[in-house]
Amino acid sequence: MTGTTKAAIRTKVRRRAGAPFAARRINLLYLPAILLFLGFTIYPLVNGFILSLSNWNGYSPSRSFIGLGNYFRLASDPVFHNTLINTFIYGFGSTILQQVLGLSLALALDRAIRGRNVARAIIYLPVLVSPVVMGTMYYLLFSYDNGGLNDIVVALGGSKIAWLSQAGTSVAIIVLVNSVQFVGISMVIYLAGLQSIPTVYYEASQLDGADAWQQFTQITVPLLRPAFATSVVLNLIGGLKLFDVIQVLTGGGPGYATNSVSTLIGKAYFDNQSAGYASAMGIVLFIIIAVLTLIFNTVLNRRRLEGL
Amino acid sequence: MTRRLGRWAIALGLLIMVVVQLVPFYVALTTSLKPRTDLSSQWLFPTSGLYLANFQTAITDGHILRAIGNSALITVVSTAIICLLGALTAYPLARRTTLGNRVVFSAIVGLIMIPPLSILVPLYSLLNQLGGINTYWGAIVIMVVTQLPLSVFLYAAFMRSLPIAIEEAATVDGASTTQTLFQVVFPMLKPVTATVIILTSVSIWNEYALSVFVLRSPDVRTIAPTISTFVASQGSNLGAAAAAALISVVPVLLAYLVLQRYFIKGMVAGAEK
């Protein structure tokens, strides 16, 4: 009873005093941002859809409406099919690899071992370096002549491997380089997750006779679900829109073999003057990422509730 | 016995991972210190003295220093705008939670999902019409609109955790809305501002996907596009490419050494959304 009256008085005071957030005009504060987004994000997104229904070449003032022509062309374009497969390999491959490596690193570095902080700092360092620069350095390592990796292969008695001029190895290397560079993000998320688990749980279960494996599966894994959800969604988005590393390591080649949708958009627009076609790819990429993000967010959040 | 073995295996695994992360930097260093004619292994440092001409090539032909200057300018200006606009935008969204404002908030956060390349064509032609290609302002507008959603999200989450009573007290004491905002609310935002600065400045400093198309002239180009064009133009001259990459890492490395604690903390805060 007293609670209600107190609340009532509080509201009255707030109204009379006119708390800064009570008046509607406070919304004016977000007007500049909204205008910026409308002009430079929403308008391009809508215009991109409109362009995707045309055969615009990117510079000529004339263009004609061709309906869903570009989308039908995408559906029957073998280059785009291959690109789409690559995009999923980059997205899901990196996500799986980063969870395995990131979680292992977090578990290893969560205990008190010597050099822990130095190890964390070094493993995290590449996250801050531009993927273009990391890619350039890895390019040296994978180069055919005088590359560090081929030096080892030759020393072991093999013959030089053209790492970056075969479709299969190139795609695998791109996944690997992207995952290793950004593994620090997953590691840090899992470390934060591990540190948020109260130690009492482990102590209590130990008294009840649980062994280390039981503690891991019954306490650690369920309570890491929020960290897992965060890390998976971040890595998935990052992998699906991959651009920088591909551009530096292979440029999408050999031929069109290692393109992601992102790199193919740049090529279609600037090299092939198919702006309408490139816009259609952009819309498809946006829909893929939006749908997968929503699906993963829903699935992982529901699981998190069940786990708790 | 198994326990000790396990501990050794973990230590070995960690050591391998640490070495893997350092190898690219090591290989870049040895390569950058050798002339093109030196075909000794990348794993070895040069035996016949250090060769510094690669660094000279990277600076004079690659314009790496100018690129660092351009990146610094674009990063500082964009980050300042993003902090200010982020806090201003987040305030009504955090404090006045009407249905309309909740929709606006979700819409802004949803913008994070848009991949930059998917709006490349319309964004490029829009900037082209406005004369924003190859200009600092064009790049700054791009950085602001792509990074602002995350900053709004972080500011709003932090503001919701602040006690309302302080703002009410300020109003009761006769402070105007502007006074409350600038003298009461903003000073409390220091921790989240540190996070926003770190996250956005790293992203902007490294941005490539859009700047490679929008910044084509060497006068305005930032680091990432400069490195990629330089590497492509050098062909087999890996030494110069390595030197350019290393020079561009120095500012990041210095910032990381000084602010390491904030970096990792900020990344966690930014990731937990």
Interface residues (C-beta under 8 A of the other chain):
Chain A: V13 R14 A17 G18 A19 P20 F21 A22 A23 R24 I26 N27 L29 Y30 P32 A33 I34 L36 F37 F40 T41 Y43 P44 L45 N47 G48 L51 G58 L101 S104 L105 A108 L109 I113 A119 R120 A121 I122 I123 Y124 L125 P126 V127 L128 V129 S130 P131 V132 V133 M134 T136 M137 Y138 Y139 L140 L141 S143 D145 N146 G147 G148 D151 V180 V183 I185 V188 I189 A192 T230 S231 L234 I237 L240 K241 F243 D244 Q247 V248 V261 S262 T263 I265 G266 Y269 F270 A275 A278 S279 M281 G282 I283 L285 F286 I289 A290 T293
Chain B: I10 A11 G13 L14 M17 V18 V20 Q21 L22 V23 P24 F25 V27 A28 T31 L39 S41 Q42 W43 L85 L88 T89 Y91 P92 L93 R95 R96 N101 V104 I108 L111 M113 I114 P115 P116 L117 S118 I119 L120 V121 P122 L123 Y124 S125 L126 V141 I142 V144 V145 L148 V152 I164 E167 E168 A170 T171 V172 T177 T180 L181 V202 W205 N206 Y208 A209 V212 F213 I223 A224 P225 I227 S228 V231 S236 L238 A241 A242 A244 A245 S248 V249 V252 L253 A255 Y256 Q260 F263 I264 M267 V268 A271 E272 K273
